[in-house]
Amino acid sequence: MGRLTQSLLPSRWLARRGLLGALLCLAAAGGSYSNPAATAALEKPLQAVSEPLSQTAALENSAVPNNQPEERPSPTERFAGSRRRELLKGVQRGAQAFWAEVQWSGFIALTGVEPRAQIDLLEGATFLKQAEGTTFVLSNGTTVPPLSAAAYSAVQNALPPNQQGVLDDKFFWLLQRNPALPLITQGLQQGKYLQFLEAGRFNTDAYYREVFFPQLFAAAATAGVEMAAVLPLVEVHLVTLSDAFFQQMELEQSGTVHSFHKYELALTNQQYLLRTFLGTPLETQAKLEAIKRVEQTEIKADYTESPTTSTTIVLGRLPLPTPTAAEDTPGVHALSIAHLREQGISLFSPEVEQAATDYQVRLRQQHRWEHQHLAQIEALTAHYPAILAAIDQFEDNRFWHRIGFTDRLDRRSVAQLDTTRLLGIYATRHEGVAKGLLAASSYPLARADVIRFFRDNSAGLGEQERLQLFLSDQALNAQLWQVLERKVPQLRPEIRTIQANLTQLNQSYQQTTAAEAQFFRVLQAHNLDISTDAFTLLTVALAKRLSDLAEAQFKPIDRQDLQYLQFVRGLMPFLRDMPDMNTHWGDGSWIKKYGQNYLVPDLMALTPEEAPVLSAIGQLHFKMVSQNDLNLWDFATLVQVMATSFNLSVGYSPAALSAEQVALLPLVNKYRSELKRIAGADGLVGTNALHGLGLQDYRIASWPSSRSPIELAPPAADSPIRGLILPPIVSEKDPVKLLLYGGPEVTLSKDLVLQHSPEFTTRADGSLDLSFTLEGNRLTIPAFSKHFKAVYSPAYMTRINLPPYAGAAYAEALNQVIQRSHALYGGYTLRDMSLPEPLEVVP
């Protein structure tokens, strides 16, 4: 749900593919079903039928030249002309109906799901903000007022006394914005809720009091899940549901809503079309075309709200449609429903439950093939001396070309350009540093980073472990296995076994994708897409599965303990939103397939071990509690420690933190390795800024003031560091801002590490120089260690002490920090984040 991109698959290009192209043209029109302007792909066949008749009608209606007398038609001729016009209209109506049916059927044949139709009442609706909330006027003139305080109080009182506090003021504030408007309008369009209409006004209070909340409470009671676990997901799903028609309008007093059809329904249809290419010979060409469309400035700004959004990260999201009011991929919902069924809980029809179980079975089979593939790869790495010798220790550029790492972005290399692999993560990070950088420019930078990662061993791995990481990263790259089969003939039997398993694995991916589409088709058949039933039932099912995963991880003695329930409530947004890329990439021990939901891995987890964020928070929690640094269910303190690590990871030095967070720095240093598994390289910035962690602002004491960094003044134009840089140059990119990165000391930031190759070297007296590259010039700060007492490392979330005469060992250790930072920014998180000796943390 939400904005991504527009018109992913151009009809002109697809039409060159013959019959397949024609089918896709039909489907492309289906991507905007019920929007007449979107049926352009079908017009030519329709014109071929109607044009001759249209020409006849035009001749009949043309004016008679002035120099000729007007001839009146006979009654017989008039009757014949009328019949022809009626015949023309009939043929046109029939042709339109025929092509609409072909369009519908073609979309289903290609995608396995029905195209999502427009909610006419919501298109063009207007809004007006008043003191009591937001009032909407639908396209047919119906007024939908906000929920009243009296009705909300009545809903609160319907809950048991120990749960009434879950429905707090912040949730009421959200409901006053009418975020469930798509559920209401879809119901009205289907002939429901007519009892709530009177004199052109919808009774919003009655809808929430008699439909929405009773269904939600009943489903939660049946599933045995507490409202404390349900409400965070209700909030997130309502926010994302309303984003499609109301995002960035919160501060406007009145206006017209965004097109819910454009930014939600038609967009999902287009995403399903893109999925039809996955695993086919056309996949790479479709990705190239998608990149071209996404990078059109007006499209990227319109669908991602910023023209500088990373293309690579958008590309990773494109084939992951999140239909239904409960805002997740159908696979996520299937796993939740199958989980309920396993426990004997029935919220859905037998047909829906069976389709969910079918998907779960397919996914488990896929996991077995993945585990077998990785086990075979691990066994192959026992022969690492022969393999590394054959590929010249990653030095041979021809080897990289042959496995698809070409010099520029093309049909071979684009297969790697998504965040399932190191290449795509490096590209995303470059696009984040250099705002507006296009994929064609980020690709060669990322390619050089990947080669450096393995050639220079940025992560400091043993030879066998380094090879295993490379082979795991490229596990689905058929070109790699073909090259190795030729280069290492003595291992041909083992490699051919891996290739055979890869074939089976790719078939399993197709079967899982088909099962997911079939599951969503069944949801559609049971009106579980955009509807109140879908919202309440699917949200509760997901809350039940995630709360059971949390229980399996944390093992509470009493899961009804109010403190534990509050803990789970705070935990839910971490599991629900996309984590840092390092977290979903992991340590390279998982296989991730483009088009599978690897972006939010905890939602796809069948066990806590498969949920990287949950297991990482669980490990941190266990260690802090066992060492008496945290009370058992003290979520407020736990999240403050994590929030401090987020700010430090994103690049804010301790000088920019609030006093509350500065006080937590000893705990951050103590649990650095555990925190890094959660914070990643970018500090969970996306989740923190969106509707995940932000939902906790009003519920955790001191968060609104203490979690945000202090704004530091930019470096002065006459900063002393400017005079130290040799040779002095004039550059568009200010070297002082690059080095200081908004803090009082030099920061080994993502920008500096990825794009400017910093390095420490030792002078004769033991002091350290710092050199870096800027616009092709190699610049140096001589005797750097005599001018600065510390260096800040966001990767290690700490200030590193810098003695004036640090010596060669210190320089080597600092360069190791740079190397490990480089590995981190590519997605690899070290298991041990201790500073290399002899480096010391600044107290």
Salt bridges, closest charged atoms under 4 A:
GLU60 OE2 - ARG84 NE 2.58
GLU60 OE1 - ARG85 NH1 3.34
GLU114 OE2 - ARG521 NE 3.52
ASP168 OD2 - ARG569 NH2 3.64
ASP168 OD2 - ARG699 NE 2.52
GLU235 OE2 - ARG699 NH2 2.84
ASP243 OD2 - HIS691 ND1 3.92
GLU250 OE2 - ARG177 NH2 3.39
GLU264 OE2 - ARG116 NH1 2.49
GLU289 OE1 - LYS292 NZ 3.72
GLU289 OE2 - ARG293 NE 3.91
ASP302 OD2 - LYS262 NZ 2.67
GLU327 OE2 - ARG576 NH2 3.87
ASP328 OD2 - HIS237 NE2 3.76
ASP328 OD1 - ARG576 NH2 3.61
GLU342 OE2 - ARG364 NH1 3.35
GLU351 OE1 - HIS526 NE2 3.38
GLU353 OE1 - ARG341 NE 3.90
ASP396 OD1 - ARG398 NE 3.30
ASP407 OD1 - HIS401 NE2 2.89
ASP407 OD1 - ARG447 NH2 3.67
ASP418 OD2 - LYS287 NZ 2.87
ASP449 OD2 - HIS430 NE2 2.52
ASP449 OD1 - HIS822 NE2 2.96
ASP456 OD1 - ARG455 NE 2.91
GLU463 OE1 - ARG466 NH2 2.69
GLU465 OE2 - ARG831 NH1 2.98
GLU485 OE2 - ARG496 NE 2.59
GLU516 OE1 - ARG275 NH2 3.28
ASP529 OD1 - ARG116 NH2 2.73
ASP548 OD2 - HIS339 NE2 2.75
ASP548 OD1 - LYS544 NZ 3.40
ASP548 OD1 - ARG559 NH1 3.29
GLU551 OE1 - ARG559 NH1 2.46
ASP580 OD2 - ARG429 NH2 3.38
ASP587 OD2 - ARG831 NH2 3.99
GLU610 OE2 - HIS367 ND1 3.99
ASP629 OD2 - LYS670 NZ 2.82
GLU674 OE2 - LYS623 NZ 2.70
ASP682 OD2 - ARG429 NE 2.84
ASP682 OD1 - LYS750 NZ 2.65
ASP697 OD2 - ARG707 NH2 3.00
ASP734 OD1 - ARG722 NH1 3.05
GLU745 OE2 - ARG799 NE 2.71
ASP751 OD1 - LYS733 NZ 2.98
ASP751 OD1 - HIS756 NE2 3.31
ASP765 OD2 - LYS786 NZ 2.88
ASP769 OD1 - ARG763 NH1 2.99
